[in-house]
Amino acid sequence: MATTIYLFRNDLRLNDLPGLAAACRAGDVLPVYILDDVNSAERALGGASRWWLHHSLQALNHALQASGGRLTLLRGDTQKCLENLLAADDSINAMHCSRGYSPWEVALETQLRDRCEASGVTFKRYPGTLLHEPEQIANQAGEPFKVFTPFWRHCCKREGPSLPVSLPTDTRWVAPVTASITLHDLELLPRNPDWAAHWAELWTPGTEGAEQSLARFFKERLSRYARGRDHPAGAATSRLSPHLRFGEISPRQLWHAAKSLLQQEPGQEEQINKFLAELGWREFSYHLLHHFPHIEHTPFKGQFEQFPWLGNQTLLHAWQRGLTGYPVVDAGMRELWHTGYMHNRIRMVTASFLTKHLLTHWRAGERWFWNTLVDADPASNTCSWQWVAGSGADAAPYFRIFNPVTQGEKFDAEGAYVRHWVPELAKLPDRYLHHPWDAPEALLAEAGITLGATYPLPIVDHSEAREAALTAYQAVRKT
């Protein structure tokens, strides 16, 4: 019986996986995952994502075992691992995988195709990561979109994605001739110290966890999503992003689940459309990364190559540690470090502060988020940072500078978010919580706060930083 390797990548699920379903229909299937830090190079997963990957692979293997299979784990250069598999088992005649969109993944797929063809093995890649493949979406001139609103309007006018497909019930899994390494051999979990020891209480990686998150979102949070999603203390977001990042649930599943709910509850139209539009931003990011792969490293808008970034490492370090002296910024950075996650509104505020108040290159922030976010996504992370910095697509007005005080007062008016993550300010009244430097000395003493000791003074003055940023952006605009 002929055997097809199914190479799992960013699609760690069994259902609604077109490439896996096709492999199952063709004959025996050998399920494989390869941790490839060689080809991914600087896009090798960061620490938080590796923690998630460990538990996601564990969940995938449990699902495979429940259906009579077992996941083969390998580590190293994907092409060399493939060559070893082909050399050890002459029944392998095909290899399937889901398509990747990062530049390194595209290059790897070309190498795999060439290597398979040279060995008489069929190589096929399938959709499954996006609602629409990037080549399918173009403006009236046949060119890629560069602005989100017309992009998403165009997507919504298209025929919706087909219904999700289930894993065939008669799937025949086979074990590899070569030995699989163990999950612990991949060394994905942090040690000495185990900074993620408590994360199992916060997250449930895997398809089951994704389905639980979706059900909880629809039942408990959707009704206040459109407006509540901007308020970090309100728990109105879906928290599905890491599940999507690792493909534990497909965007097609989310799309049809939302559309089905809309039929049952038409009064939720505003909320559901907003949720689907957030899926649209993910699609748009991959659309840009596919058509403009240089944006991983360089500005989408070329004139920003000349932007006068300061690159002050002391300021960068204060930002990373959540010690900027601006409470809502510090709350976000501490949430990120302690949970591997940051609320979306606060991501914008913290990113704006780094790039515009501190004039620090967006790549420094992007790298920090890449290493500390459990949902670090190559397209969304890059495009979002460029958008905030003003150098990306659809980044108008590029000169927008979030005021961290007014952002805190508007979206954390009662201070629940700041008080949770910046407990040293917990006893300060709401009036001064987002700008403690304006509080009277007696009030600070009563709250147990000594600015510059128990909580830092602002590392930059907002007004001065704003003027410096506007001057820098004006200079770039003239180039």
Protein Blocks (a to p, Z undefined) as FASTA:
>chain_A
ZZdddddfklccfbhpfklmmmmmnmccdddddddfklnmmmpccfklmmmmmmmmmmmm
mmmmmnopacdddedjfklmmmmmmmmomkbcbdcddddfbfklmmmmmmmmmmmmmnop
acdddehkbmbdfklpccfkopacfbfklmmmmmmmpccddddddddfkbccdddfbdcd
dfklnomacchiafklmmmmmpcgdjklmmmmmmmmmmmmmmmmmmmmmpmklopagolm
mmmmnopacfklmmmmmmmmmmmmmmlmmmmmmmmmmmmmmmmmmmmmmmmmmlmmmcfb
lmlmmpccfkiaklmmmmmnopnopaklmmmmmmmmmnopacfklmmmmmmmmmmmnopa
fklmmmmmmmmpmklcfklmmmmmmmmnopaghiacfkbccdfklmmmmmmmnommmmmm
mmmlmmpcfklmmmmmlpcfklmmmnopaehilpccdfbdfklmmmmmmmmmmmmmmZZ
